[in-house]
């Protein structure tokens, strides 16, 4: 009986993985908060942030401005630890959309960026820029 069943389908081992591409654009509603957040954060001036990155050494997997947007959106969602942000970047559609299909940054990259390059002063300046942009938009 088991031979009959095995002849009707192809058996795959557990070590294989089925990969499905997701179109996060279709999965994410038009009024999703991440869309508004990204639109506002794209208006910021990221020159100071780019200056913090060295032109020498290896290139970052994720653009610094996108990494900033991911961290800012994570804070907006109440996610503060680098490991939780990494998890959100791997599994949540809104974070996948924010990353534009690029590979999720690991927690060490997120931690390093927050501690070294996204110092409170730079984060505060970006926050002030964002607040001014929102204020100007609502005039």
VEXKE-701239 format. One line per 2 residues: number of its first residue (from 1); for each residue x, y, z of N, C-alpha, C. Coordinates in steps of 0.1 Angstrom, whole numbers, always signed. Example, Ala and Ser with C-alpha at 12.3 -4.5 7.8 and 13.67 -1.06 7.14 Angstrom:
1 = +132 -57 +78 +123 -45 +78 +132 -33 +78; +128 -22 +71 +137 -11 +71 +129 +0 +79
END
This chain:
1 = +8 -12 +0 +0 +0 +0 +9 +13 +0; +19 +13 +8 +28 +25 +8 +35 +27 -5
3 = +38 +17 -13 +44 +19 -26 +34 +26 -36; +22 +22 -34 +12 +29 -43 +11 +44 -40
5 = +11 +47 -27 +10 +61 -24 +23 +69 -28; +35 +63 -26 +47 +70 -30 +48 +72 -45
7 = +42 +63 -53 +42 +65 -68 +33 +77 -72; +25 +82 -64 +16 +92 -69 +21 +107 -66
9 = +32 +108 -60 +38 +121 -57 +53 +120 -56; +59 +131 -56 +74 +131 -55 +77 +135 -40
11 = +84 +126 -34 +88 +128 -20 +100 +137 -19; +100 +147 -11 +111 +156 -8 +115 +154 +6
13 = +128 +155 +9 +133 +155 +23 +130 +168 +30; +132 +168 +43 +129 +180 +51 +140 +191 +49
15 = +150 +187 +43 +161 +197 +41 +159 +207 +30; +149 +205 +22 +146 +214 +11 +137 +225 +15
17 = +138 +236 +9 +130 +248 +12 +123 +253 +0; +110 +255 +1 +103 +261 -9 +103 +276 -8
19 = +107 +283 -18 +109 +297 -18 +98 +304 -26; +90 +312 -20 +80 +320 -27 +83 +335 -26
21 = +83 +341 -38 +85 +356 -37 +72 +362 -34; +73 +372 -25 +61 +380 -21 +62 +394 -26
23 = +51 +398 -31 +50 +412 -36 +44 +420 -24; +53 +426 -16 +48 +433 -4 +40 +445 -8
25 = +41 +450 -20 +33 +462 -25 +18 +458 -25; +15 +446 -29 +1 +441 -29 -4 +437 -15
27 = +5 +433 -7 +1 +428 +7 -1 +440 +17; +5 +451 +13 +4 +463 +22 -6 +472 +18
29 = -16 +475 +27 -27 +484 +23 -22 +498 +20; -29 +505 +11 -25 +519 +7 -24 +528 +19
31 = -32 +526 +30 -31 +535 +41 -23 +530 +53; -14 +521 +50 -5 +515 +60 +4 +526 +66
33 = +6 +527 +79 +14 +537 +85 +28 +538 +80; +34 +526 +76 +47 +526 +70 +49 +534 +58
35 = +38 +535 +50 +39 +543 +37 +40 +558 +40; +32 +562 +50 +33 +576 +54 +47 +579 +60
37 = +51 +571 +69 +64 +573 +76 +75 +573 +66; +75 +564 +56 +86 +565 +46 +85 +577 +38
39 = +73 +582 +34 +72 +594 +26 +77 +606 +33; +75 +606 +46 +80 +617 +54 +95 +616 +56
41 = +100 +604 +59 +114 +602 +61 +123 +604 +49; +117 +602 +37 +124 +604 +25 +127 +619 +22
43 = +120 +628 +29 +122 +642 +27 +134 +648 +35; +139 +640 +44 +150 +644 +53 +163 +646 +45
45 = +172 +654 +51 +185 +655 +45 +195 +646 +52; +200 +636 +45 +208 +625 +50 +223 +627 +48
47 = +227 +639 +45 +241 +642 +42 +250 +639 +54; +246 +643 +66 +253 +641 +78 +254 +626 +81
49 = +244 +619 +79 +244 +605 +81 +253 +598 +72; +254 +602 +59 +263 +596 +49 +277 +599 +53
51 = +280 +611 +58 +293 +615 +62 +299 +605 +73; +290 +600 +81 +295 +591 +92 +300 +577 +86
53 = +296 +574 +74 +300 +561 +68 +314 +564 +60; +323 +555 +63 +336 +556 +56 +335 +551 +42
55 = +342 +557 +32 +342 +552 +19 +351 +540 +17; +359 +538 +27 +368 +526 +27 +362 +515 +34
57 = +367 +503 +31 +361 +491 +38 +349 +485 +30; +342 +476 +37 +332 +469 +29 +319 +478 +28
59 = +312 +476 +18 +300 +483 +16 +288 +477 +24; +280 +486 +29 +269 +481 +37 +258 +474 +29
61 = +252 +464 +34 +241 +457 +27 +229 +466 +24; +227 +475 +34 +215 +483 +34 +219 +498 +33
63 = +213 +506 +25 +216 +520 +24 +214 +526 +37; +223 +535 +42 +222 +542 +55 +209 +549 +57
65 = +203 +555 +47 +190 +562 +48 +179 +552 +51; +180 +540 +44 +170 +530 +46 +171 +524 +60
67 = +184 +522 +64 +186 +517 +78 +180 +527 +88; +182 +540 +86 +176 +550 +95 +161 +549 +95
69 = +155 +547 +83 +141 +546 +82 +136 +534 +89; +143 +523 +88 +139 +510 +95 +139 +512 +110
71 = +150 +518 +115 +151 +521 +130 +140 +531 +134; +138 +541 +127 +128 +551 +131 +114 +545 +131
73 = +111 +537 +121 +98 +530 +120 +97 +520 +131; +107 +513 +134 +107 +503 +145 +104 +510 +158
75 = +110 +522 +161 +107 +530 +173 +92 +534 +173; +87 +538 +162 +73 +542 +160 +64 +530 +164
77 = +68 +518 +161 +60 +506 +164 +63 +501 +178; +71 +507 +185 +74 +502 +199 +84 +491 +199
79 = +92 +490 +189 +103 +479 +189 +116 +487 +191; +123 +483 +202 +135 +490 +205 +148 +482 +205
81 = +147 +469 +207 +160 +461 +207 +164 +457 +193; +177 +457 +191 +182 +453 +177 +178 +440 +173
83 = +177 +430 +182 +173 +416 +178 +158 +416 +174; +150 +424 +181 +135 +424 +177 +134 +432 +163
85 = +142 +442 +161 +141 +449 +148 +146 +440 +137; +156 +432 +140 +161 +422 +130 +150 +412 +127
87 = +143 +407 +137 +132 +398 +135 +121 +404 +127; +117 +417 +130 +107 +423 +123 +111 +425 +108
89 = +124 +428 +105 +128 +429 +91 +128 +416 +84; +128 +405 +91 +128 +392 +84 +114 +387 +81
91 = +104 +391 +90 +91 +384 +90 +79 +394 +88; +80 +406 +91 +69 +415 +90 +68 +422 +76
93 = +57 +422 +70 +55 +427 +56 +59 +442 +56; +55 +450 +66 +57 +464 +66 +72 +467 +65
95 = +80 +459 +73 +95 +461 +73 +101 +456 +60; +96 +445 +55 +101 +440 +42 +98 +450 +31
97 = +87 +457 +31 +84 +467 +22 +93 +479 +23; +96 +482 +35 +106 +494 +38 +120 +490 +33
99 = +124 +478 +34 +137 +474 +29 +137 +472 +14; +126 +473 +7 +126 +472 -8 +131 +459 -13
101 = +129 +448 -5 +133 +435 -10 +148 +432 -7; +155 +441 -1 +169 +439 +2 +170 +430 +15
103 = +181 +424 +17 +183 +415 +28 +182 +422 +41; +176 +416 +51 +174 +422 +64 +188 +424 +71
105 = +190 +435 +77 +202 +437 +84 +202 +429 +97; +214 +424 +101 +215 +416 +113 +215 +425 +125
107 = +213 +419 +137 +212 +428 +149 +225 +435 +152; +237 +429 +149 +249 +436 +151 +250 +449 +143
109 = +246 +448 +130 +246 +460 +122 +237 +471 +127; +225 +467 +132 +216 +476 +137 +221 +483 +150
111 = +227 +474 +158 +233 +479 +171 +244 +489 +169; +253 +485 +159 +264 +494 +156 +260 +507 +151
113 = +250 +507 +142 +245 +519 +136 +238 +528 +146; +231 +522 +156 +224 +530 +166 +234 +536 +176
115 = +245 +529 +179 +254 +533 +190 +264 +543 +184; +269 +541 +172 +280 +549 +167 +275 +560 +157
117 = +267 +556 +147 +264 +566 +137 +251 +573 +140; +242 +567 +147 +229 +573 +150 +229 +578 +164
119 = +238 +586 +167 +240 +592 +181 +227 +600 +184; +224 +602 +197 +212 +610 +200 +212 +623 +193
121 = +223 +630 +191 +223 +643 +185 +219 +642 +171; +224 +632 +163 +220 +631 +149 +206 +626 +148
123 = +202 +617 +157 +188 +613 +157 +178 +624 +160; +182 +633 +169 +174 +644 +173 +173 +654 +161
125 = +185 +657 +154 +184 +666 +143 +175 +660 +132; +175 +647 +130 +166 +641 +120 +152 +643 +124
127 = +150 +641 +137 +136 +642 +143 +131 +656 +141; +140 +666 +143 +136 +680 +142 +133 +683 +127
129 = +141 +678 +118 +138 +679 +103 +125 +673 +100; +122 +661 +105 +109 +655 +103 +97 +663 +108
131 = +99 +668 +120 +88 +676 +126 +86 +689 +118; +96 +695 +113 +95 +707 +105 +89 +704 +91
133 = +92 +692 +86 +86 +688 +73 +71 +686 +74; +68 +679 +85 +53 +677 +88 +46 +690 +90
135 = +52 +699 +98 +46 +712 +100 +44 +720 +87; +54 +720 +78 +53 +727 +66 +42 +721 +57
137 = +42 +707 +57 +32 +700 +49 +18 +703 +53; +15 +706 +66 +2 +708 +71 -2 +723 +71
139 = +7 +732 +66 +3 +746 +66 -8 +749 +56
END
